[in-house]
């Protein structure tokens, strides 16, 4: 980002022997205003392109969740094709798959988000609760992904 420098007419840099004329003062004021306008334009452009860390983190969490969802859908379809006739075996195998699925990377990101988000968003602290205030009545913390998350999204219907 380029910063504009305040330039003053060399004639005005010397201490005047007589008071400055209104024309001289107007030139200094005009230059100072143009610097403010330039700085504000640079600042506005930087602010428009600035993305808070929590926004990028949330996008990555959503991307990873969607990738897990797609992989789990394929794994479920393969397992159902192999064991579809035996629903009890499908349920046992699917629970085993859900329990062994690794969410380490996305859970690290979620844990980081849960720790840093309230500070980055400058959420108000509720001393009575000993925690940051909810956003719109909803907690800001995101739950970690686990086997329960898998089974909620891909339930096995044992009655079919």
C-alpha positions in Angstrom: 0.0 0.0 0.0 1.4 3.4 -1.0 1.2 6.2 1.5 1.1 9.8 0.3 3.6 12.1 1.8 2.7 15.6 2.8 4.7 18.0 0.6 4.9 21.6 1.3 6.0 24.3 -1.0 9.8 25.0 -0.3 9.0 28.6 0.0 6.7 27.7 2.9 9.2 25.5 4.7 11.2 28.4 5.8 9.9 30.2 8.8 8.2 33.3 7.4 9.4 36.7 8.5 5.9 38.0 8.2 2.6 36.2 8.9 1.5 33.8 6.2 -0.9 35.1 3.7 -4.3 33.5 3.3 -3.2 32.2 -0.1 -0.2 30.4 1.5 -2.3 28.9 4.2 -4.9 27.7 1.6 -2.2 25.9 -0.3 -0.9 24.1 2.8 -4.5 23.2 3.8 -5.4 22.0 0.3 -2.3 19.7 0.2 -3.1 18.3 3.7 -6.7 17.5 2.6 -5.5 15.8 -0.6 -3.2 13.6 1.6 -6.2 12.7 3.8 -8.2 11.8 0.7 -5.4 9.6 -0.7 -4.8 7.8 2.6 -8.6 7.2 3.0 -8.8 5.8 -0.5 -5.8 3.4 0.2 -7.4 2.4 3.5 -10.8 1.8 2.0 -9.2 -0.3 -0.8 -7.3 -2.3 1.8 -10.4 -2.8 4.0 -12.4 -4.0 1.0 -9.8 -6.7 0.2 -9.2 -7.7 3.9 -10.7 -11.0 4.9 -10.8 -11.7 8.6 -9.1 -14.9 9.7 -12.3 -16.5 10.9 -13.9 -16.1 7.5 -11.2 -18.1 5.8 -11.2 -20.7 8.6 -15.0 -21.1 8.3 -14.7 -21.6 4.6 -12.1 -24.2 5.1 -14.2 -26.0 7.7 -17.2 -26.0 5.4 -15.0 -27.3 2.5 -13.6 -30.1 4.6 -17.0 -31.1 6.0 -18.3 -31.3 2.4 -15.4 -33.4 1.4 -16.0 -35.8 4.3 -19.7 -35.9 3.4 -18.9 -36.9 -0.2 -16.4 -39.6 0.9 -18.8 -41.0 3.4 -21.6 -41.0 0.9 -19.4 -43.1 -1.4 -18.4 -45.4 1.4 -22.0 -45.9 2.5 -23.1 -46.6 -1.1 -20.4 -49.3 -1.5 -21.2 -50.9 1.9 -25.0 -50.8 1.1 -24.3 -52.5 -2.3 -22.4 -55.2 -0.6 -24.6 -55.7 2.5 -27.9 -54.2 1.6 -29.8 -57.4 2.1 -28.6 -57.8 5.7 -29.5 -54.6 7.5 -28.1 -55.7 10.9 -24.7 -56.4 9.3 -24.9 -53.1 7.4 -25.6 -51.3 10.7 -22.7 -53.0 12.5 -20.3 -52.3 9.6 -21.5 -48.7 9.1 -21.0 -48.0 12.9 -17.5 -49.4 12.6 -16.7 -47.2 9.6 -18.2 -44.1 11.4 -16.2 -44.9 14.5 -12.9 -45.3 12.7 -13.3 -42.3 10.3 -10.6 -39.7 11.0 -11.7 -36.1 11.3 -8.4 -34.9 12.8 -7.7 -32.1 10.3 -11.2 -30.5 10.4 -11.5 -31.0 14.1 -8.2 -29.2 14.7 -9.5 -26.3 12.6 -12.9 -26.4 14.5 -11.0 -26.3 17.8 -8.9 -23.4 16.7 -12.0 -21.6 15.5 -13.8 -22.2 18.8 -10.8 -20.8 20.7 -10.1 -17.7 18.5 -13.4 -16.7 17.0 -14.8 -14.8 20.0 -11.7 -12.7 20.3 -11.5 -12.1 16.5 -15.1 -11.0 16.4 -14.8 -9.0 19.6 -17.8 -10.8 21.1 -19.0 -9.4 24.4 -18.1 -11.5 27.5 -20.9 -12.5 29.8 -19.5 -12.6 33.4 -22.6 -14.3 34.8 -22.2 -17.3 32.4 -18.4 -17.1 32.4 -18.3 -17.2 28.6 -18.8 -15.1 25.5 -22.3 -14.1 24.6 -24.2 -16.2 22.0 -24.7 -14.7 18.5 -28.4 -14.3 17.8 -29.2 -16.7 20.7 -27.0 -19.4 19.2 -23.7 -20.5 20.6 -20.6 -19.5 18.6 -18.9 -22.9 19.2 -19.0 -25.4 16.4 -19.2 -29.1 17.4 -16.4 -31.4 16.6 -17.1 -34.1 14.0 -17.3 -37.7 15.3 -19.2 -41.0 14.7 -22.4 -39.4 15.8 -22.1 -36.7 13.2 -21.7 -39.5 10.5 -24.7 -41.5 11.8 -26.9 -38.4 11.9 -26.1 -37.7 8.2 -26.2 -41.3 7.0 -28.6 -43.3 9.2 -29.1 -46.9 8.5 -32.7 -47.9 8.4 -32.9 -51.4 9.9 -36.6 -51.7 9.1 -36.1 -51.6 5.3 
